[in-house]
Amino acid sequence: AVAISLGVIPVDEVMASIARVWIGDAIPLKPFLFFLGTSKILSVAKLWGYGPMPSRMLAYVGLGTPAFCAFVGHYKVEGPVESIPPVLYLGLLGAFYHLESKDANEEKSD
């Protein structure tokens, strides 16, 4: 998404139509994609221990936001079958967050 917003890669029309579900004609496409791509990059950097985000919880929100946008956009543009991968990703992200918080709680109790 960042490469598309910077003009390195041409805009994919399917991705543009999915993004327009959220932004309509009110917001230009490239800044919206830049926001989503940067959100993912900074979130992963935080989970690796290097990012500027203030908390790991915010990093999970930063990873979940683009996936949720993709889910709704795919569902409205392409139908329910194409919206399954973002839902699976959100489920895995939630499970990872749960397991990580469970491990942190067990370490505190020891």
C-alpha positions as CSV (number, residue, x, y, z in Angstrom):
1,A,0.0,0.0,0.0
2,V,2.9,2.4,0.8
3,A,4.5,1.7,-2.6
4,I,1.2,2.4,-4.4
5,S,0.7,5.6,-2.5
6,L,4.3,6.7,-3.4
7,G,3.7,5.9,-7.1
8,V,6.3,3.1,-7.2
9,I,3.6,0.5,-8.2
10,P,0.6,1.3,-10.3
11,V,-2.8,1.5,-8.5
12,D,-4.7,-1.8,-8.6
13,E,-8.3,-1.0,-9.6
14,V,-9.7,-3.8,-7.3
15,M,-7.8,-2.3,-4.4
16,A,-9.0,1.1,-5.3
17,S,-12.6,0.0,-5.4
18,I,-12.2,-1.7,-2.0
19,A,-10.7,1.4,-0.5
20,R,-13.4,3.6,-2.0
21,V,-15.9,1.7,0.2
22,W,-14.4,3.5,3.1
23,I,-13.3,6.8,1.7
24,G,-15.8,7.4,-1.1
25,D,-14.7,10.5,-3.1
26,A,-14.1,12.6,0.0
27,I,-10.5,11.5,0.6
28,P,-7.8,10.8,-2.1
29,L,-6.9,7.2,-2.5
30,K,-3.1,7.5,-2.1
31,P,-3.1,9.2,1.4
32,F,-5.5,6.5,2.6
33,L,-3.3,3.7,1.4
34,F,-0.3,5.4,2.8
35,F,-2.0,5.6,6.2
36,L,-2.9,1.9,6.1
37,G,0.5,0.8,4.9
38,T,2.4,2.9,7.4
39,S,0.1,1.6,10.2
40,K,1.1,-2.0,9.3
41,I,4.8,-1.2,9.1
42,L,5.0,0.7,12.4
43,S,2.8,-2.0,14.1
44,V,5.1,-4.8,13.1
45,A,8.2,-2.8,14.1
46,K,6.6,-2.3,17.6
47,L,5.9,-6.0,17.9
48,W,9.6,-6.7,17.1
49,G,10.6,-4.2,19.8
50,Y,11.7,-1.3,17.6
51,G,8.6,0.7,16.8
52,P,7.6,4.1,18.0
53,M,4.1,3.1,19.1
54,P,3.5,3.6,22.8
55,S,2.1,0.2,23.5
56,R,1.8,-3.3,22.1
57,M,-2.0,-3.1,22.3
58,L,-1.9,-0.1,19.9
59,A,0.3,-2.2,17.6
60,Y,-2.4,-4.9,17.4
61,V,-5.0,-2.2,16.6
62,G,-2.6,-0.9,13.9
63,L,-2.5,-4.4,12.4
64,G,-6.2,-5.0,12.7
65,T,-7.4,-1.8,11.2
66,P,-6.3,-2.5,7.6
67,A,-7.5,-6.1,7.9
68,F,-11.0,-4.9,9.1
69,C,-11.1,-2.3,6.2
70,A,-10.1,-5.1,3.8
71,F,-12.9,-7.4,5.2
72,V,-15.6,-4.8,4.8
73,G,-14.4,-3.7,1.4
74,H,-14.0,-7.2,0.0
75,Y,-17.4,-8.1,1.3
76,K,-19.1,-5.1,-0.3
77,V,-17.2,-5.2,-3.6
78,E,-16.5,-8.9,-4.3
79,G,-18.8,-10.8,-2.0
80,P,-18.6,-13.0,1.1
81,V,-16.1,-15.6,-0.2
82,E,-13.4,-13.0,-0.9
83,S,-13.8,-11.5,2.6
84,I,-12.8,-14.8,4.3
85,P,-9.0,-14.2,4.3
86,P,-9.1,-10.9,6.2
87,V,-11.5,-12.5,8.8
88,L,-9.0,-15.4,9.3
89,Y,-6.2,-12.9,9.7
90,L,-8.2,-11.0,12.3
91,G,-8.8,-14.3,14.1
92,L,-5.2,-15.2,14.1
93,L,-4.2,-11.7,15.3
94,G,-6.7,-12.0,18.1
95,A,-5.5,-15.4,19.1
96,F,-1.8,-14.2,19.1
97,Y,-2.8,-11.2,21.3
98,H,-4.6,-13.5,23.7
99,L,-1.7,-15.9,24.0
100,E,0.8,-13.1,24.4
101,S,-1.3,-11.5,27.2
102,K,-1.8,-14.9,28.9
103,D,2.0,-15.5,28.9
104,A,2.6,-12.0,30.3
105,N,0.0,-12.7,33.1
106,E,1.6,-16.0,34.0
107,E,5.1,-14.4,34.2
108,K,3.7,-11.7,36.6
109,S,2.2,-14.4,38.9
110,D,5.4,-16.4,39.1
